Amino acid sequence: MADIAGLVGNTPLIRVRLFEKEFPKVEVYAKAEWFNPGGSVKDRAALSMIEDGERRGALTTDKTIIDSTSGNTGIAYALIGAAKGYRVKLVMPGNVSAERKALVTAYGAEIVYSDAGEGSDGAIRLVRELVEGDPDVYFYPDQYSNPANPRAHYEGTAVEILQQSSGRLTHFVAGLGTTGTFVGTSRRLKEHDPSIRTIAVQPEDAFHGLEGLKHLPTAIVPRIWTAELADEVWGCPTEPAYDLAREVARREGLLVGHSSGAALWAVRRLAGTIEHGVVVTVFPDSGDRYLSTGLYGRKTS
Ligand SMILES: Cc1ncc(COP(=O)(O)O)c(C=O)c1O
């Protein structure tokens, strides 16, 4: 019998057939990260950072876990905090989706809102102020700087991908938020087989609708970001990513979020440049997190 934290990881690798007609010699697979108990890839990083804090003695039961998050990491902290008996305080931009606010509140976490116009960087600045003002009260994992974030993917996501694809993959594609997923997974994959090509996906510009992803040239660059692990970094436009998220829901029954649409956009671009290959990507969360945004109400063109 597992406790809820023991169910993080070991997500399915699903075949995606969306581009099969266009590119018959390119196989595409995606890690279905919404199968994690908190519904996203961020369960892996949050659990890894919390357990690392426990091991180091930095996180004790008298501390409140605090961090800035655009949503999914907050849900992960709130769930794991509740399961392990820690208080959780989350700083998030005021404009994150209603589902996310409701979810963290349901797990008993407290929300502090930062200026919506300042995006995730505004939340980072505010959490730093709060921690500096009261350093003894908080355990601040700082997901943008904490090596235990990419380590979750180095020890988990990448190992699972190698097993599930029987080591056949030739390309890895993932979006950049904290960059933990991309950095940790790519490092392990390249150690295993240096010929595996890695493509990182960020929003095309600073103002975008791809919740969870960061435009690195105009953002506070995460300390864990390791540029040399990326063979390519591509900028994805918002609308084509939304179109692909809608399309994969309607044609394959995979209800995914915006950032999975961005991953698909990069997979299609990649498929157009290679003759054959086995491409693995990550679908970070489910589309049910975004129903209130109207993403799925519009028609696929
Ligand atoms: C929906 C979504 N997609 C992608 C990412 C990016 O993952 P990472 O932070 O590991 O770069 C996140 C991270 O918050 C996310 O919430």
The ligand as an ORCA input file, in Angstrom:
! r2SCAN-3c Opt
* xyz 0 1
  C       2.007     23.658    -17.386
  C       3.486     23.654    -17.271
  N       4.200     23.331    -18.321
  C       5.545     23.316    -18.283
  C       6.240     23.658    -17.159
  C       7.729     23.683    -17.198
  O       8.373     22.757    -16.379
  P       9.733     23.113    -15.696
  O       9.456     24.041    -14.562
  O      10.285     21.802    -15.214
  O      10.624     23.760    -16.707
  C       5.519     23.995    -16.036
  C       6.224     24.406    -14.827
  O       5.741     25.109    -13.979
  C       4.111     23.999    -16.078
  O       3.364     24.348    -15.010
*
